[in-house]
Amino acid sequence: MTKHGVVLEDVAAARHFSFPPPRTTTPTAGGGDSFRKLAAQVDLGAAVVGSWLDSMKASSPRHRLMAPLPGAADAEHDDWMERHPSALDRFDALAAAAKGKQVAVFLDYDGTLSPIVEDPDRAVMTDEVFSFVRLAELYYAGSHGMDIRGPTADPNHHGKAADSSSSVLCQPASEFLPVMEEVYAALVSRVEPSIPGAKVENNKFCLSVHFRCVEEAAWAPLFELVRAVLRDYPGLRLTQGRKVLEVRPMIRWDKGKALEFLLTALGFADADKDDVFPIYVGDDRTDEDAFRVLRARGQGAGILVSRFPKETSASFTLRDPAEVKDFLRKLVVVNADADTNNS
């Protein structure tokens, strides 16, 4: 068994087949300055408040529950589940695809290992999952993959720390730290006193403006206030997730890039498809970048955590963190059985 936390032992089952099947077309971003200009236009300059409000409402669970007709909603959900079946229901198929391979597991946190809650500070995983992930040999990636730490530092990827439990492997946006601190202070001083219920969270390379506890009538003023702060910082971009506005450095880095980096750090970058089976589990639109990487590689499995139908590049779904826990438990059991059979 490879002891790297995210890497589990070979998973035993029937004959191998690959997940997910590659799509014929994969959208790609432009390069260089044109990419930066386009991102700036979409995220800040040309954004219309109405379209942002529509997006903010779409991320709200209570809006998703307001289906026009029960029958139509059921049909939509059934069709979606047929295209993105449950990873628990298809677990044997996943195990078969992973037979004889190293299984590398990548997990999002909020909404995946922990439930979405009103107060972000109270987003904690269950004791069982915590016991599973509280391992020194795990690799940890924060701020959408812009702060990656692991058991050992790679001098070729910005490694600095000597402590093996907190070695910095990659911080591609480290030069943005001073400006991120400055913007965080500006957002706290302007947003929190003006918008009741708003909370600004500093995740080092990503600033999160949570509007989970903000009245819907104040969403537009909140967006405009955040946008006004960012007008003085053209190197930053504004994006939107589940009940949160996020401020990040405008660099070509996302969870997909982080996934590729981690596969390289684990020695799997050039591995044959028959050697490694990556599994990525996430719940938000930012996880789609990682799902698309697996699609492009024609390798492994992307698993979306969601109760509601939505566009995704993931191959499978799980409903909530409780099902994620069940999936991980089954993965560990199969792994233990394979270890016994190989000993």
Buried (B, 14 or more C-beta within 10 A) or exposed (E): EBEBBBBBBBBBBEEBEBBBEEEEEEEEEEEEEEEBEEBBEEBBEEBEEEEBBEBBBBBBEEEBEEBEEEEEBEEBBEEBEEEBBBBBEBBEBBBBBBBBBBBBBBBBBBBBBBBBEEEBEEBBBBEEBEEBBEEEBBBBBBBBBBBBBBBEBBEEBBBEEEEEEEBBBBBBBBEBEEBBEEBBEBBBEBBBEEBEBBBBBBBBBBBBBBBBBBEEEBBBBBBEBBBEBBEEBEBBBBBBBBBBBBBBBBBEBBBBBBBBBBBBBBBBEEBEEEEBBBBBBBBBBBBBBBBBBBBBBEBBBBBBBBBBBEEBBBBBBBEBBEBBBBBBEBBEEBBEBBBEEEE
